[in-house]
Amino acid sequence: MRIILDTMGGDKGSAEFVKGALLAMEELDVDIVLVGDEKEISECLKKEDPNNIYTKNISVVNASEVVDMNDDPLRVMKEKPDSSMTVALKLLSEGRGDALVSSGNTGALLTQATLIVKRIKGIRRAALAPVIPTAKGPALLIDSGANAECTTEYLYQFALMGSYYAKNAMGMKEPRVALLNNGVEEHKGDELRRETYKLLKEADENGLINFIGNIEGRDVPLGGADVIVADGFSGNVLLKTIEGTAAFFVKEIKNIFTSSTKGKFAGLMVKSKIGELKKKIDHNTAGGAPLLGVRKPVMKAHGSAGYQSVYSCIVQIIDYIDSGITIKIGKSLGEGNEENE
């Protein structure tokens, strides 16, 4: 199994991707292709693997340009044809790797993956599906920012793709699928939500998904559903709110246990439990967001991903590959449809 890593475009540069790749080589049965500034990558490899234990089995492909967060996603291919993201996606499209992990510009990754790797036949829009922590275990949020404006068909396909991924890649037996809305009643929401509700209810009756109805934002962190279906705008707002709230509580808990002598003693008593909580909500542990609907596995890592997060993304995308989810989506949603170019 060969994983392609786009080492440029993230906040921390190539070093974290190199360290994550070496950890993966040590722990997993996997080959790695590093795409980026060849000189910088080579220097990092020499520093992190001076005895050349793993470096000899790592391929490096040079790319001279970087896609940054200010680049226009629609113009990247034309203006930066030798960007690490473009080169990495072309390698994936050509079959020189089984999957790709990138922490670069989300819009550019989505656009270029659609144009270079292509969508699965029959899929109208690819969607970002990050794993989020809840009181009852990890849940999948789809979409979280790829498609700000959606149709009922998009949301219907997101629900099926999310359910297939949760079942096959995350090991959930009967994932509970819910539609993000401003109320749990069937009649709540705008026309898009009401019409989508009807489609998802019908899909449930036909045994395609386990649809449990609408879900409000407050019930998502409490574990009210395993797959939360949303348009990209609402999903992104929810995701960022969860991330911000988690960061707030971690900071406040730290302040409680460091502001006084009594607090410090109490902190020592619950240190392990606090560590478990921090690990549960840390994106470095959770990994990245799979881009569902693309012909080959693509994973969006966090922009500030450290080496542990890169490693987690590699573990996650191996599960993605092993699940055969792209084939399952194609068979379920692609029959009788024209290919989306």
C-alpha positions as CSV (number, residue, x, y, z in Angstrom):
1,M,0.0,0.0,0.0
2,R,1.5,3.3,-1.1
3,I,0.4,6.6,0.5
4,I,1.2,10.0,-1.1
5,L,1.8,12.9,1.3
6,D,1.6,16.5,0.1
7,T,4.1,18.0,2.5
8,M,3.6,21.6,1.6
9,G,0.7,24.0,2.3
10,G,0.2,23.3,6.0
11,D,1.1,25.7,8.8
12,K,4.2,23.7,10.0
13,G,5.9,22.9,6.7
14,S,7.4,19.7,5.5
15,A,9.2,18.6,8.7
16,E,6.0,17.4,10.4
17,F,5.0,15.4,7.4
18,V,8.4,13.8,7.2
19,K,8.3,12.8,10.9
20,G,4.7,11.5,10.5
21,A,5.8,9.5,7.4
22,L,8.8,7.9,9.3
23,L,6.5,7.0,12.3
24,A,4.1,5.3,9.8
25,M,7.0,3.4,8.2
26,E,8.0,2.2,11.6
27,E,4.5,1.2,12.8
28,L,2.7,0.2,9.6
29,D,3.1,-1.9,6.6
30,V,3.1,1.0,4.1
31,D,5.1,2.7,1.5
32,I,5.3,6.5,1.4
33,V,5.7,9.1,-1.4
34,L,6.7,12.6,-0.2
35,V,5.8,15.4,-2.5
36,G,7.3,18.9,-2.0
37,D,10.6,20.7,-1.9
38,E,13.1,17.9,-2.5
39,K,16.0,19.6,-0.8
40,E,14.0,20.5,2.3
41,I,12.5,17.0,2.5
42,S,16.0,15.4,2.1
43,E,17.4,17.5,4.9
44,C,14.5,16.6,7.1
45,L,15.0,12.9,6.4
46,K,18.7,13.1,7.2
47,K,17.9,14.8,10.5
48,E,15.1,12.4,11.5
49,D,16.5,9.2,10.1
50,P,20.3,9.6,10.2
51,N,20.9,5.8,9.8
52,N,18.8,5.6,6.7
53,I,16.6,2.9,8.2
54,Y,13.3,4.0,6.6
55,T,14.4,6.7,4.2
56,K,15.6,4.1,1.6
57,N,12.0,2.9,1.2
58,I,10.5,6.4,0.9
59,S,10.1,8.0,-2.5
60,V,10.5,11.8,-2.9
61,V,8.9,13.7,-5.8
62,N,10.0,17.3,-6.2
63,A,7.5,20.2,-6.5
64,S,8.6,23.8,-6.8
65,E,5.4,25.6,-5.8
66,V,3.1,25.9,-2.8
67,V,-0.7,26.3,-2.7
68,D,-1.4,28.7,0.1
69,M,-4.6,29.7,1.8
70,N,-5.0,32.9,-0.2
71,D,-4.9,31.1,-3.6
72,D,-8.0,31.0,-5.7
73,P,-9.0,27.3,-5.9
74,L,-10.3,27.7,-9.5
75,R,-7.0,29.1,-10.7
76,V,-4.4,27.0,-8.9
77,M,-3.9,24.5,-11.6
78,K,-3.2,27.2,-14.2
79,E,-1.2,29.5,-12.1
80,K,0.7,26.9,-10.0
81,P,1.0,23.7,-12.2
82,D,4.0,22.5,-10.2
83,S,2.5,22.9,-6.8
84,S,2.9,20.0,-4.4
85,M,-0.8,19.5,-4.3
86,T,-1.3,19.4,-8.0
87,V,1.7,17.1,-8.5
88,A,0.5,14.8,-5.7
89,L,-3.0,14.6,-7.1
90,K,-1.6,13.7,-10.6
91,L,0.4,10.9,-9.0
92,L,-2.7,9.6,-7.4
93,S,-4.7,9.8,-10.7
94,E,-1.9,8.0,-12.5
95,G,-2.0,5.1,-10.1
96,R,1.4,5.9,-8.5
97,G,-0.2,5.8,-5.1
98,D,-3.3,4.3,-3.4
99,A,-4.3,7.4,-1.5
100,L,-3.3,11.0,-0.7
101,V,-3.1,13.1,2.5
102,S,-2.8,16.9,2.2
103,S,-3.1,19.7,4.7
104,G,-3.3,22.4,2.1
105,N,-6.0,24.9,1.0
106,T,-9.3,23.0,1.4
107,G,-11.0,24.6,-1.6
108,A,-8.1,24.0,-3.9
109,L,-7.9,20.4,-2.7
110,L,-11.6,19.8,-3.4
111,T,-11.5,21.5,-6.8
112,Q,-8.3,19.8,-8.0
113,A,-9.3,16.4,-6.7
114,T,-12.6,16.8,-8.7
115,L,-10.8,17.9,-11.9
116,I,-7.7,15.6,-11.7
117,V,-8.8,12.4,-9.9
118,K,-12.5,12.9,-10.8
119,R,-15.7,12.1,-8.9
120,I,-17.2,8.6,-8.6
121,K,-19.6,8.1,-11.5
122,G,-23.0,9.3,-10.4
123,I,-21.9,11.5,-7.5
124,R,-22.9,15.1,-8.0
125,R,-20.6,16.7,-5.4
126,A,-17.7,15.4,-3.3
127,A,-18.0,16.2,0.4
128,L,-15.7,16.7,3.4
129,A,-16.5,14.4,6.3
130,P,-14.5,15.0,9.4
131,V,-14.7,12.7,12.4
132,I,-15.9,14.7,15.5
133,P,-15.8,13.6,19.2
134,T,-19.1,13.1,21.0
135,A,-20.2,11.8,24.4
136,K,-21.0,8.4,22.7
137,G,-17.9,8.1,20.6
138,P,-16.7,9.5,17.2
139,A,-19.3,10.7,14.7
140,L,-19.1,11.8,11.1
141,L,-20.1,15.2,9.9
142,I,-20.8,15.5,6.2
143,D,-20.5,18.1,4.6
144,S,-18.2,20.4,6.6
145,G,-17.4,23.1,4.1
146,A,-17.0,21.8,0.6
147,N,-20.4,22.7,-0.7
148,A,-21.9,25.9,0.8
149,E,-25.0,25.6,-1.3
150,C,-26.7,22.2,-1.7
151,T,-29.7,20.6,-3.3
152,T,-31.8,17.7,-1.9
153,E,-29.9,15.3,-4.2
154,Y,-26.5,16.4,-2.8
155,L,-27.7,16.0,0.8
156,Y,-29.3,12.6,0.0
157,Q,-26.0,11.4,-1.5
158,F,-24.0,12.8,1.5
159,A,-26.2,10.7,3.8
160,L,-25.6,7.5,1.9
161,M,-21.9,8.2,1.5
162,G,-21.5,9.1,5.2
163,S,-23.4,6.0,6.3
164,Y,-21.3,3.7,4.1
165,Y,-18.1,5.3,5.4
166,A,-19.2,5.0,9.0
167,K,-20.2,1.4,8.5
168,N,-17.2,0.2,6.4
169,A,-14.3,2.4,7.5
170,M,-15.3,3.2,11.1
171,G,-16.8,-0.1,12.0
172,M,-20.3,1.0,13.0
173,K,-22.9,-1.7,12.6
174,E,-26.0,0.5,12.0
175,P,-24.9,4.1,12.0
176,R,-27.6,6.5,13.0
177,V,-28.0,9.1,10.3
178,A,-29.5,12.5,11.2
179,L,-30.2,15.7,9.3
180,L,-28.8,18.9,10.9
181,N,-31.8,21.3,11.4
182,N,-33.2,24.0,13.7
183,G,-35.6,21.6,15.3
184,V,-36.3,17.9,15.6
185,E,-39.8,17.9,14.2
186,E,-40.4,16.7,10.6
187,H,-41.9,20.1,9.5
188,K,-39.0,22.2,10.8
189,G,-36.4,24.0,8.7
190,D,-36.5,25.5,5.2
191,E,-37.7,23.8,2.0
192,L,-34.3,22.2,1.4
193,R,-34.4,20.5,4.8
194,R,-38.0,19.5,4.6
195,E,-37.6,17.9,1.2
196,T,-34.4,16.2,2.2
197,Y,-36.1,14.8,5.2
198,K,-38.6,13.1,2.9
199,L,-35.9,11.6,0.8
200,L,-33.9,10.3,3.8
201,K,-37.1,8.9,5.4
202,E,-37.8,7.0,2.2
203,A,-34.2,5.7,2.1
204,D,-34.7,4.4,5.6
205,E,-37.9,2.7,4.7
206,N,-36.0,1.0,1.8
207,G,-33.3,-0.2,4.1
208,L,-30.6,2.0,2.6
209,I,-29.7,3.9,5.8
210,N,-30.8,4.1,9.4
211,F,-32.3,7.6,9.4
212,I,-33.4,8.8,12.8
213,G,-34.7,12.2,11.8
214,N,-33.5,15.8,12.4
215,I,-30.9,16.8,15.0
216,E,-30.2,20.1,16.6
217,G,-26.7,21.4,17.0
218,R,-26.7,21.1,20.8
219,D,-27.4,17.3,20.5
220,V,-24.4,16.6,18.2
221,P,-21.7,16.7,20.9
222,L,-24.0,14.6,23.2
223,G,-23.9,11.8,20.7
224,G,-27.3,12.2,19.2
225,A,-26.3,10.6,15.9
226,D,-23.4,8.8,14.3
227,V,-23.6,10.6,10.9
228,I,-24.7,14.2,10.8
229,V,-25.8,15.4,7.3
230,A,-25.5,19.1,6.6
231,D,-24.9,21.6,3.8
232,G,-21.3,22.8,3.8
233,F,-22.1,26.2,5.3
234,S,-24.0,24.9,8.3
235,G,-21.7,22.0,8.7
236,N,-18.6,24.3,8.8
237,V,-20.2,26.6,11.4
238,L,-21.1,23.6,13.5
239,L,-17.5,22.1,13.2
240,K,-15.8,25.4,14.1
241,T,-18.2,25.9,17.0
242,I,-17.4,22.5,18.4
243,E,-13.6,23.1,17.9
244,G,-13.8,26.5,19.6
245,T,-15.9,25.3,22.5
246,A,-13.5,22.4,23.1
247,A,-10.5,24.8,23.1
248,F,-12.4,27.1,25.5
249,F,-13.2,24.3,28.0
250,V,-9.6,22.9,27.9
251,K,-8.3,26.4,28.6
252,E,-10.7,26.9,31.5
253,I,-10.0,23.5,33.0
254,K,-6.3,24.3,32.9
255,N,-6.9,27.7,34.6
256,I,-8.9,26.0,37.4
257,F,-6.1,23.6,38.2
258,T,-3.3,26.1,38.0
259,S,-4.7,29.2,39.6
260,S,-4.2,28.1,43.2
261,T,-2.3,25.6,45.4
262,K,-5.5,23.7,46.1
263,G,-6.2,23.6,42.4
264,K,-2.8,22.2,41.6
265,F,-3.2,19.4,44.1
266,A,-6.6,18.6,42.7
267,G,-5.2,18.7,39.2
268,L,-2.6,16.1,40.1
269,M,-5.4,13.8,41.3
270,V,-7.3,14.0,38.0
271,K,-4.4,14.5,35.7
272,S,-4.8,11.2,33.8
273,K,-8.5,11.9,33.3
274,I,-7.8,15.4,32.0
275,G,-5.3,13.8,29.6
276,E,-7.9,11.4,28.3
277,L,-10.3,14.2,27.7
278,K,-7.7,16.3,25.9
279,K,-6.7,13.3,23.7
280,K,-10.4,12.7,22.9
281,I,-10.9,16.2,21.5
282,D,-7.4,16.7,20.0
283,H,-7.4,16.8,16.1
284,N,-3.9,15.2,16.3
285,T,-5.5,12.1,17.5
286,A,-8.7,12.2,15.4
287,G,-6.8,12.5,12.1
288,G,-8.3,14.2,9.1
289,A,-11.4,14.6,7.0
290,P,-12.0,12.1,4.1
291,L,-13.1,13.7,0.9
292,L,-16.0,11.3,0.0
293,G,-17.2,11.0,-3.6
294,V,-13.8,11.1,-5.3
295,R,-12.6,8.0,-7.2
296,K,-9.6,7.5,-5.0
297,P,-9.1,8.1,-1.3
298,V,-8.1,11.7,-0.4
299,M,-7.7,12.9,3.1
300,K,-7.7,16.5,4.2
301,A,-5.4,16.9,7.2
302,H,-5.8,19.8,9.6
303,G,-3.9,23.0,8.5
304,S,-1.9,22.9,11.7
305,A,-1.3,19.2,11.6
306,G,1.7,18.0,13.6
307,Y,3.5,14.7,13.0
308,Q,1.0,12.8,15.2
309,S,-1.9,14.1,13.2
310,V,-0.2,13.1,10.0
311,Y,0.4,9.6,11.4
312,S,-3.3,9.5,12.4
313,C,-4.4,10.5,8.9
314,I,-2.3,7.7,7.4
315,V,-3.9,5.2,9.8
316,Q,-7.3,6.6,8.9
317,I,-6.8,6.5,5.2
318,I,-5.6,2.9,5.3
319,D,-8.9,2.0,6.8
320,Y,-10.5,4.1,4.0
321,I,-8.7,2.0,1.4
322,D,-9.4,-1.3,3.1
323,S,-13.1,-0.5,3.4
324,G,-13.5,-0.4,-0.4
325,I,-15.9,2.5,0.1
326,T,-15.4,4.1,-3.3
327,I,-16.5,0.8,-5.0
328,K,-19.5,0.5,-2.7
329,I,-20.5,4.1,-3.4
330,G,-20.1,3.6,-7.1
331,K,-22.3,0.5,-7.1
332,S,-25.0,2.0,-5.0
333,L,-25.2,5.5,-6.5
334,G,-23.5,5.3,-9.8
335,E,-25.5,2.8,-11.8
336,G,-27.3,4.4,-14.7
337,N,-25.8,7.8,-14.3
338,E,-23.5,9.7,-16.6
339,E,-19.9,10.3,-15.4
340,N,-19.4,13.7,-13.8
341,E,-16.4,15.4,-15.5
